[in-house]
């Protein structure tokens, strides 16, 4: 497939101009004359330089890689059909759809962009964090920054002891059962050649605890509605976890809230201050 530079430039320009700052979690600011997003705002969302993005809109520059096109598709909040169209314009075959895809739907992104004051994250069916709210990063750290099998919290739970420090010790046994049960469910759902099966095989080879829990062959264990976190700066928090499922991608938006007036609610407000300082 060859790149359609004119078509790519026109599509990027029209998609950028159709978005408003508030659609993507950006402040509008005073004296805005641009129709839609500015080029520098689009470049920021797509994790690239303004110069690189501008050259694409001007039908110039190098042939963008598949990784770059995926970043643009996510940054501009494209639907799956729009994402696939963008890949073809850039001369690439579109990625697969479904559970293996890391492309987040515009609907979930719009909700997440409005949750600046709430811990929230978008995860795959394997517990791989794709995107977090600022307070979500303050609560759990940047879990979207992992690569390979470590992206999955279920994998890290058995392979990296430091993962457990964020959770109340009395919950560790039940969480081990939960993660093993969840991984087995996805293995059965996706088959022996899936990423889930790869993670299970890796853990079977390296973790005696995982082997023990896995051999119980438990299935259907549900996460507790109340999750207890042990934060290094504000201490223990009891948070209610609400989940919103995107059935097309098997992604979930997880939102963590505290009962108003509770000690955890006060700690969450403190965390918003502590987190904002640490993210500067």
Number of C-alpha atoms within 10 A of each C-alpha: 9 10 15 14 19 14 16 21 21 15 17 20 19 12 17 20 16 13 17 17 15 13 20 22 17 14 10 13 7 6 6 10 8 10 11 20 25 18 19 15 17 27 21 15 19 21 15 15 13 16 12 14 22 19 13 20 20 14 15 14 14 9 13 16 13 16 9 15 20 21 18 24 24 22 21 22 26 21 16 20 9 14 21 21 19 24 23 18 21 23 19 18 14 18 16 10 13 13 17 17 14 20 22 25 17 18 12 18 20 15 14 24 17 15 18 15 14 20 25 27 26 24 24 22 19 25 18 25 23 20 20 26 21 23 26 24 19 22 26 16 15 15 19 17 12 14 10 8 18 17 20 22 20 25 24 16 19 21 17 11 9 10 15 17 13 17 18 16 12 9 13 14 10 12 19 18 21 21 24 26 22 22 23 20 19 17 20 12 11 15 12 12 9 14 16 25 18 14 19 19 13 14 20 17 10 12 12 12 13 21 16 13 17 21 11 11 11 15 15 10 15 12 13 12 13 15 16 19 22 18 19 10 12 17 12 17 24 22 20 16 18 14 15 12 16 15 10 12 19 17 29 22 23 19 20 21 20 20 12 9 8 12 13 21 17 15 19 26 16 13 20 20 13 16 20 13 10 9 10 5
